Amino acid sequence: MECLLQLLGALCCECRAFGRLQEDGHEDLAVDCFGYVLLDEEHERVLLDRFPNITLNGNIELPDADDLRGRFRGRDARPPPIRCIVKESRERVGTTEDDEVQPAAVTKLLGDIKRLQQLGIIRLDTGARQLVGGKIVDFSQAITVAPFCYNA
């Protein structure tokens, strides 16, 4: 149960952070976020057919671990739907992790992190794996402070 709550918490953190960026007109500080999706069973099968190496067990940290979705079935005995945020991908931008750690990119990133903190988005997990095209892609660890608590 704790892992499922952490997973849903990470999704909420991302939704709040991307929402804050959109509200404040600073979407340029992160990759493009196209929205939120709940996959029905038919689309889940299509996803698994297209990407056979992924596991949709509800455990982002340990994809080969226990099937969390199977443990928390609904009243109809089906696992909960897959929830995800649809964001810009590294493949679409055409960058690699090595591109993200060049001196100019790191200098820009530090400025972006400062601006994110001014917007009330703090405690970011930053590293080359969290960047796409020099922009932050992962806000799953971010804390979003209430608007009246920060100075935009």
JOPE-V779728 format. One line per field, one symbol per residue. ss: DSSP state (H for helix, E for strand, L for the rest). A space follows every 10 residues. Layout:
BEGIN
ss: ???
END
This chain:
BEGIN
ss: LHHHHHHHHH HHHHHHHHHH HHHLLLHHHE LLEEEEEEEL HHHHHHHHHH LLLLLLLLLL LLLLLLLHHH HLLLLLLLLL LEEEEEELLH HHHLLLHHHH HLHHHHHHHH HHHHHHHHLL EELLLLLHHH EELLEELLLL LLEELLHHHL LL
END
